[in-house]
Every structure is written in structure tokens, then in C-alpha cells.
């Protein structure tokens, strides 16, 4: 498992009964987590001293209950700063477990010794975009939500990367990739963090089980002659690490590289265990 254990402003304090107790900077939140199927005693006092609690509804969805939580606040990861705010369906605008991937590809970019062009698809609020840009890459950031791209720009400014070589695009990811192929554009690295289900700017339906493999095949055509890495993140139960490995190894089999896929997770400070948070598949070029 790849563990995001470099955080100072974030921690999973405890988890029990379908929920996780988290510290986001100076604020304590409780949010639902379907992986937490255990029923351990909630002994930490912070279970009862919350700033926010997302209550999941049995009918689907849910709602926030707030106790002295600001509309927006910041946390940092190394040189990066992120604006947080509670919004739809339990989210805060950041997936801290992805720091395990940020560290991995940032090292690869820095050690490459050459200019690197990165394409970040389904780029959300820009965590991977900022990590890549901070490592020295030129990044194309694509997301279907205008609001999320705006949020990502705010994070870039807060991180001192407002003038970094980042191209911000509100677009349907599949259609953008198809256009880039027709334009003859290429990238040295591709990152994708697709949702299980979603809609594009014009109502285009995305269902990951049906759409992910065709998109990987398309993205293969965008890779440069010296690709550095290809990263896929999945929060969909059916896309286990072995599935990601098979898909990447099949579509990139003609390249000089190798694939490794693992669960990603966050350490739980109360017991030293690791909370699983999805899976990532990594193709990387072999070192000469």
C-alpha cells in the first residue's frame, strides 16, 4: 500500500461505525466512510468536540451540521497551500491520500533532467496540478466543472504558483483528448482521477466501468516519444489495483516501462493502522 504519511496539517485521528474522525488544520470533522465497517469504541474526546459533521442519509446523500466552522480555511502540504470548504456530499475540496502520488511523480519530474509536459484530466481542485507545477512541469489542467477550475486557480495563487506554466481548461475530458489527438499534441506524463459517475459541461454521461479503458487507449496516442509516467486513480470498488495494472500494461505494452498498482491509504494516529482510500495504477518509464 502507498501511504500518504507526510502530512502535518491533516490527520485521520480515529475511525469507527462507518465514520472517520479527521483534523483539517485547526478544525475537527467527522465524515462517513464506507470502508469503515468496524465497530470500535469512540474513546477520543474529539468525537464529541467537533467543528463539522456530515450526516449521511439512508435515502442517499446527506447534509452537514456545523459547530463553529468557517466558510473557508487553509491547510498546507509541504510548499503547497489549499483552500478548504465543506460542500456537496461530504467533500472539502481535497483528497489528502493523493499526497502519496504527488510525492512520487514530483520526484520523477525533478529527476528527469528535461522539460516535462503533464496532462491532468478530471483535475478537480488542482492538487496534482500544483504538485507537478511545483516540481517544474508545464501542466494542462482539465475539468468539466467551471467552479472546480476556479477553485484550483485559487489554490495555485495561495501556493505561489499563480504565474506557473499551467493551462486551465473547462472541458469534457474525453472530447478534449480527442481534439488533442487531432491537433497532434503530445505529453510526457498523464494523470487521471476519474469519478465513478459524472456529467460533462453539456450533459455528457461518464460511467467509469464503461469509459475508462477507451480513454486510456485514446491517451496512449497523446504520449510523447519519451513518456515519463502515466497515473490512474480509482475510488471505484470494482477497479481493484490488479485491474488498473492489467489495463495499463495492456495499452502501454509497446513502451519501455513497467506498471505497479496498489491501494492508497492514510495512517490512523490513534492505533497505527492504515485506512484504505482507493487505488492507484502507475506506469513509469524504465531508467536507462
The 8 nearest C-alpha neighbors of each residue, nearest first, counted from 0:
[[1, 262, 261, 263, 2, 264, 275, 278],
 [2, 0, 263, 99, 264, 262, 261, 3],
 [3, 1, 264, 265, 4, 263, 99, 0],
 [2, 4, 99, 96, 98, 265, 5, 264],
 [3, 5, 2, 6, 266, 265, 99, 98],
 [6, 4, 3, 7, 98, 76, 99, 77],
 [7, 5, 9, 4, 8, 76, 10, 3],
 [6, 8, 9, 5, 76, 10, 75, 24],
 [9, 7, 24, 6, 74, 23, 75, 10],
 [10, 8, 23, 22, 6, 7, 24, 11],
 [11, 9, 22, 21, 12, 23, 8, 6],
 [10, 12, 21, 267, 13, 20, 268, 22],
 [11, 13, 268, 20, 21, 267, 269, 10],
 [12, 14, 20, 269, 11, 19, 267, 268],
 [15, 13, 19, 18, 20, 35, 12, 16],
 [14, 16, 38, 18, 39, 17, 37, 35],
 [17, 15, 38, 18, 37, 36, 35, 14],
 [16, 18, 35, 32, 15, 31, 36, 33],
 [19, 17, 31, 32, 15, 30, 16, 14],
 [18, 20, 14, 30, 29, 13, 21, 31],
 [21, 19, 29, 13, 12, 14, 11, 28],
 [22, 20, 11, 28, 12, 27, 10, 29],
 [21, 23, 27, 10, 9, 26, 24, 28],
 [24, 22, 9, 26, 25, 8, 27, 21],
 [23, 25, 8, 26, 74, 9, 22, 73],
 [26, 24, 23, 22, 27, 8, 74, 9],
 [27, 25, 23, 24, 22, 50, 28, 68],
 [26, 28, 22, 49, 50, 21, 23, 51],
 [29, 27, 51, 21, 52, 50, 49, 20],
 [30, 28, 20, 52, 19, 21, 53, 51],
 [29, 31, 53, 18, 19, 52, 89, 28],
 [32, 30, 18, 17, 19, 33, 55, 53],
 [31, 33, 18, 17, 34, 35, 19, 30],
 [34, 32, 35, 17, 31, 36, 18, 16],
 [33, 35, 32, 36, 17, 275, 276, 274],
 [36, 34, 17, 33, 37, 32, 15, 18],
 [35, 37, 17, 34, 16, 38, 33, 15],
 [38, 36, 35, 15, 16, 39, 17, 14],
 [39, 37, 16, 15, 40, 36, 17, 35],
 [38, 40, 15, 37, 41, 16, 14, 42],
 [41, 39, 42, 38, 15, 43, 16, 14],
 [42, 40, 43, 39, 46, 15, 13, 14],
 [41, 43, 40, 44, 46, 45, 39, 13],
 [44, 42, 45, 41, 46, 13, 47, 269],
 [45, 43, 46, 47, 42, 48, 41, 49],
 [44, 46, 48, 47, 43, 49, 27, 20],
 [47, 45, 44, 48, 43, 49, 20, 41],
 [46, 48, 45, 44, 49, 43, 41, 42],
 [49, 47, 45, 46, 44, 50, 27, 66],
 [48, 50, 27, 51, 47, 28, 45, 66],
 [49, 51, 66, 68, 27, 67, 28, 26],
 [50, 52, 65, 28, 49, 66, 64, 29],
 [53, 51, 29, 64, 28, 63, 30, 54],
 [52, 54, 63, 30, 62, 89, 64, 29],
 [55, 53, 61, 62, 52, 63, 56, 31],
 [54, 56, 61, 60, 53, 57, 62, 31],
 [55, 57, 61, 59, 58, 60, 54, 62],
 [56, 58, 59, 55, 60, 61, 54, 62],
 [57, 59, 56, 60, 61, 55, 54, 62],
 [60, 58, 56, 57, 61, 55, 88, 62],
 [61, 59, 56, 55, 88, 58, 62, 57],
 [60, 62, 55, 56, 54, 59, 88, 53],
 [61, 63, 54, 53, 55, 64, 60, 88],
 [62, 64, 53, 52, 54, 65, 51, 61],
 [63, 65, 52, 51, 53, 62, 66, 54],
 [64, 66, 51, 50, 68, 67, 63, 52],
 [65, 67, 50, 51, 68, 49, 64, 52],
 [68, 66, 50, 65, 69, 51, 49, 26],
 [67, 69, 50, 66, 65, 51, 70, 26],
 [70, 68, 71, 67, 72, 84, 50, 65],
 [69, 71, 84, 68, 72, 85, 83, 67],
 [72, 70, 84, 69, 83, 82, 73, 85],
 [71, 73, 83, 82, 69, 84, 70, 74],
 [74, 72, 82, 81, 83, 80, 75, 71],
 [73, 75, 81, 24, 8, 80, 82, 23],
 [76, 74, 80, 79, 81, 8, 77, 73],
 [75, 77, 79, 78, 6, 80, 74, 8],
 [76, 78, 79, 75, 6, 80, 5, 7],
 [79, 77, 76, 158, 80, 75, 133, 159],
 [80, 78, 158, 76, 75, 77, 81, 129],
 [81, 79, 75, 158, 157, 74, 154, 76],
 [82, 80, 154, 73, 74, 75, 83, 79],
 [81, 83, 73, 72, 154, 71, 74, 84],
 [84, 82, 72, 91, 71, 92, 73, 81],
 [83, 85, 71, 91, 70, 86, 92, 72],
 [86, 84, 91, 90, 83, 89, 87, 92],
 [85, 87, 90, 91, 84, 89, 88, 92],
 [86, 88, 89, 90, 85, 62, 91, 60],
 [87, 89, 90, 60, 61, 86, 62, 53],
 [90, 88, 53, 87, 30, 86, 91, 85],
 [91, 89, 86, 88, 92, 85, 87, 93],
 [92, 90, 85, 84, 83, 93, 86, 89],
 [93, 91, 83, 90, 124, 84, 94, 85],
 [92, 94, 91, 95, 124, 83, 126, 90],
 [93, 95, 96, 97, 92, 98, 91, 126],
 [96, 94, 97, 98, 93, 3, 9, 265],
 [95, 97, 3, 98, 94, 264, 265, 99],
 [98, 96, 99, 95, 100, 94, 101, 3],
 [97, 99, 101, 100, 96, 3, 95, 102],
 [100, 98, 3, 97, 102, 101, 2, 96],
 [99, 101, 103, 98, 97, 102, 104, 127],
 [102, 100, 98, 103, 99, 104, 130, 105],
 [101, 103, 105, 100, 99, 104, 98, 106],
 [104, 102, 100, 101, 106, 105, 99, 107],
 [103, 105, 107, 106, 101, 102, 108, 100],
 [106, 104, 108, 102, 134, 107, 103, 131],
 [105, 107, 109, 104, 108, 103, 110, 102],
 [106, 108, 104, 110, 105, 109, 111, 103],
 [109, 107, 105, 111, 106, 110, 104, 134],
 [110, 108, 106, 107, 111, 134, 105, 112],
 [109, 111, 107, 112, 108, 106, 113, 105],
 [112, 110, 108, 113, 109, 107, 114, 227],
 [111, 113, 110, 109, 114, 108, 115, 107],
 [112, 114, 111, 115, 108, 110, 109, 136],
 [115, 113, 136, 116, 112, 137, 135, 111],
 [114, 116, 136, 187, 137, 113, 117, 108],
 [115, 117, 137, 186, 187, 136, 138, 188],
 [118, 116, 138, 188, 189, 186, 187, 137],
 [117, 119, 189, 139, 138, 190, 188, 120],
 [120, 118, 190, 140, 122, 191, 189, 139],
 [119, 121, 191, 122, 141, 172, 190, 118],
 [122, 120, 142, 192, 193, 123, 141, 191],
 [121, 123, 120, 142, 119, 125, 141, 140],
 [124, 122, 147, 125, 121, 142, 148, 151],
 [125, 123, 151, 147, 150, 126, 148, 92],
 [124, 126, 151, 128, 127, 123, 122, 129],
 [125, 127, 129, 128, 124, 130, 93, 151],
 [128, 126, 130, 129, 125, 101, 131, 122],
 [129, 127, 125, 131, 126, 130, 132, 138],
 [130, 128, 132, 126, 131, 127, 133, 125],
 [129, 131, 127, 133, 128, 132, 101, 126],
 [132, 130, 134, 128, 129, 133, 136, 105],
 [133, 131, 136, 129, 135, 134, 130, 128],
 [132, 134, 130, 135, 131, 129, 136, 160],
 [135, 133, 131, 132, 105, 109, 136, 108],
 [134, 136, 132, 133, 131, 137, 109, 108],
 [137, 135, 132, 115, 131, 116, 134, 138],
 [136, 138, 116, 164, 165, 117, 132, 115],
 [139, 137, 117, 165, 118, 116, 136, 140],
 [138, 140, 166, 118, 165, 119, 117, 167],
 [139, 141, 167, 119, 166, 122, 168, 138],
 [142, 140, 168, 120, 122, 169, 121, 119],
 [143, 141, 121, 169, 122, 144, 170, 123],
 [142, 144, 170, 169, 171, 199, 200, 145],
 [145, 143, 147, 146, 142, 169, 148, 200],
 [146, 144, 148, 147, 169, 149, 143, 142],
 [145, 147, 149, 144, 148, 150, 151, 124],
 [148, 146, 150, 144, 149, 124, 145, 123],
 [149, 147, 151, 145, 150, 146, 124, 152],
 [150, 148, 146, 152, 147, 151, 145, 153],
 [149, 151, 147, 153, 148, 152, 124, 146],
 [150, 152, 124, 125, 148, 154, 153, 149],
 [153, 151, 155, 149, 154, 150, 156, 148],
 [154, 152, 150, 156, 151, 155, 157, 149],
 [155, 153, 157, 151, 81, 152, 156, 82],
 [154, 156, 160, 152, 158, 161, 153, 157],
 [155, 157, 161, 153, 159, 158, 154, 160],
 [158, 156, 154, 155, 159, 80, 153, 81],
 [159, 157, 80, 79, 155, 156, 160, 154],
 [158, 160, 156, 157, 161, 155, 162, 79],
 [161, 159, 155, 163, 162, 158, 156, 133],
 [162, 160, 156, 155, 163, 159, 152, 158],
 [161, 163, 160, 164, 159, 165, 156, 155],
 [162, 164, 160, 165, 161, 132, 137, 133],
 [165, 163, 137, 138, 162, 166, 132, 136],
 [166, 164, 138, 163, 139, 137, 167, 140],
 [165, 167, 139, 140, 138, 168, 164, 137],
 [168, 166, 140, 165, 139, 141, 148, 169],
 [169, 167, 141, 170, 140, 166, 142, 148],
 [170, 168, 143, 142, 145, 141, 144, 148],
 [171, 169, 143, 142, 168, 172, 141, 175],
 [170, 172, 199, 143, 174, 173, 175, 200],
 [171, 173, 175, 174, 170, 120, 176, 141],
 [172, 174, 176, 175, 171, 177, 214, 217],
 [173, 175, 177, 176, 171, 172, 178, 170],
 [174, 176, 172, 178, 173, 177, 171, 179],
 [177, 175, 179, 173, 178, 174, 172, 180],
 [176, 178, 174, 180, 175, 179, 173, 181],
 [179, 177, 181, 175, 180, 176, 182, 174],
 [180, 178, 182, 176, 181, 184, 177, 183],
 [179, 181, 183, 177, 178, 182, 184, 221],
 [180, 182, 178, 179, 183, 177, 184, 176],
 [183, 181, 179, 180, 184, 178, 177, 185],
 [182, 184, 180, 181, 179, 185, 221, 178],
 [185, 183, 179, 182, 180, 221, 186, 181],
 [184, 186, 221, 223, 222, 183, 187, 179],
 [187, 185, 222, 116, 223, 188, 117, 221],
 [186, 188, 226, 116, 223, 227, 222, 115],
 [189, 187, 117, 228, 186, 227, 229, 226],
 [188, 190, 118, 229, 117, 119, 230, 191],
 [191, 189, 119, 230, 229, 231, 120, 118],
 [190, 192, 120, 231, 119, 193, 121, 230],
 [191, 193, 232, 121, 231, 233, 120, 194],
 [194, 192, 121, 191, 195, 233, 232, 207],
 [195, 193, 196, 197, 192, 207, 234, 233],
 [194, 196, 207, 235, 206, 193, 197, 234],
 [197, 195, 206, 194, 205, 207, 198, 204],
 [198, 196, 205, 204, 194, 206, 199, 195],
 [197, 199, 204, 203, 202, 205, 200, 196],
 [198, 200, 203, 202, 171, 143, 201, 204],
 [201, 199, 143, 202, 171, 170, 198, 144],
 [202, 200, 199, 203, 198, 171, 143, 204],
 [203, 201, 199, 198, 200, 204, 197, 205],
 [202, 204, 199, 198, 201, 205, 200, 171],
 [203, 205, 198, 197, 202, 199, 206, 196],
 [206, 204, 197, 196, 198, 207, 203, 210],
 [207, 205, 196, 209, 208, 210, 195, 204],
 [206, 208, 195, 210, 211, 209, 205, 196],
 [209, 207, 206, 210, 211, 195, 212, 238],
 [210, 208, 207, 206, 211, 212, 213, 205],
 [209, 211, 207, 213, 212, 208, 206, 214],
 [210, 212, 214, 207, 213, 208, 209, 215],
 [211, 213, 215, 214, 210, 216, 246, 209],
 [214, 212, 216, 215, 211, 210, 217, 209],
 [213, 215, 217, 211, 216, 212, 218, 210],
 [214, 216, 218, 212, 217, 213, 219, 211],
 [217, 215, 213, 219, 214, 218, 250, 212],
 [216, 218, 214, 215, 219, 220, 213, 176],
 [219, 217, 215, 221, 220, 216, 214, 176],
 [218, 220, 216, 217, 221, 222, 215, 251],
 [221, 219, 218, 217, 222, 180, 216, 185],
 [222, 220, 185, 218, 219, 186, 180, 223],
 [223, 221, 186, 185, 219, 220, 187, 226],
 [222, 224, 185, 187, 186, 225, 226, 221],
 [223, 225, 226, 222, 187, 185, 186, 254],
 [226, 224, 223, 227, 187, 222, 284, 186],
 [227, 225, 187, 223, 222, 188, 228, 224],
 [226, 228, 284, 187, 188, 283, 225, 229],
 [229, 227, 283, 188, 282, 226, 284, 230],
 [228, 230, 189, 282, 188, 281, 190, 283],
 [231, 229, 281, 190, 280, 189, 191, 282],
 [232, 230, 191, 280, 279, 192, 190, 281],
 [233, 231, 279, 192, 278, 191, 280, 230],
 [234, 232, 278, 235, 277, 279, 238, 192],
 [233, 235, 277, 236, 278, 232, 195, 276],
 [234, 236, 233, 237, 238, 195, 277, 239],
 [237, 235, 238, 234, 239, 277, 233, 278],
 [236, 238, 235, 239, 208, 242, 234, 233],
 [239, 237, 236, 235, 242, 233, 240, 243],
 [238, 240, 242, 241, 237, 236, 243, 278],
 [241, 239, 260, 243, 261, 242, 278, 244],
 [240, 242, 244, 239, 243, 245, 260, 238],
 [243, 241, 245, 239, 240, 244, 238, 246],
 [244, 242, 240, 246, 280, 241, 245, 247],
 [243, 245, 241, 247, 242, 246, 260, 248],
 [246, 244, 242, 248, 243, 247, 249, 241],
 [245, 247, 243, 249, 244, 248, 242, 250],
 [248, 246, 250, 244, 249, 245, 251, 243],
 [249, 247, 245, 252, 251, 246, 250, 244],
 [250, 248, 246, 252, 247, 251, 245, 244],
 [249, 251, 247, 248, 252, 216, 246, 219],
 [252, 250, 248, 253, 254, 249, 247, 219],
 [251, 253, 248, 249, 254, 250, 255, 247],
 [254, 252, 251, 255, 250, 249, 256, 248],
 [255, 253, 252, 251, 256, 284, 257, 226],
 [256, 254, 284, 285, 253, 257, 252, 283],
 [257, 255, 284, 285, 283, 254, 282, 258],
 [256, 258, 282, 283, 284, 285, 259, 255],
 [259, 257, 282, 281, 244, 248, 283, 260],
 [258, 260, 281, 280, 244, 282, 261, 257],
 [261, 259, 280, 240, 279, 244, 281, 243],
 [262, 260, 240, 0, 278, 279, 263, 1],
 [261, 263, 278, 0, 277, 279, 1, 240],
 [264, 262, 1, 278, 0, 276, 277, 2],
 [265, 263, 275, 2, 276, 274, 96, 273],
 [264, 266, 274, 273, 3, 2, 96, 267],
 [265, 267, 273, 272, 268, 274, 4, 271],
 [268, 266, 11, 272, 271, 12, 273, 269],
 [267, 269, 12, 271, 270, 266, 11, 13],
 [270, 268, 13, 12, 267, 271, 272, 11],
 [269, 271, 272, 268, 267, 13, 12, 273],
 [272, 270, 267, 268, 269, 266, 273, 274],
 [273, 271, 267, 270, 266, 274, 268, 269],
 [274, 272, 266, 265, 267, 264, 275, 271],
 [273, 275, 265, 264, 266, 276, 267, 272],
 [276, 274, 264, 263, 277, 273, 262, 265],
 [277, 275, 264, 263, 274, 96, 278, 262],
 [278, 276, 234, 263, 262, 233, 275, 279],
 [279, 277, 262, 233, 263, 261, 240, 232],
 [280, 278, 232, 260, 231, 261, 233, 262],
 [279, 281, 260, 231, 243, 230, 244, 259],
 [282, 280, 230, 259, 258, 229, 260, 283],
 [281, 283, 258, 229, 228, 257, 230, 259],
 [284, 282, 228, 256, 257, 227, 281, 285],
 [283, 285, 256, 227, 255, 228, 286, 257],
 [286, 284, 256, 255, 287, 283, 257, 227],
 [287, 285, 284, 256, 283, 255, 227, 111],
 [286, 285, 284, 255, 256, 111, 225, 227]]
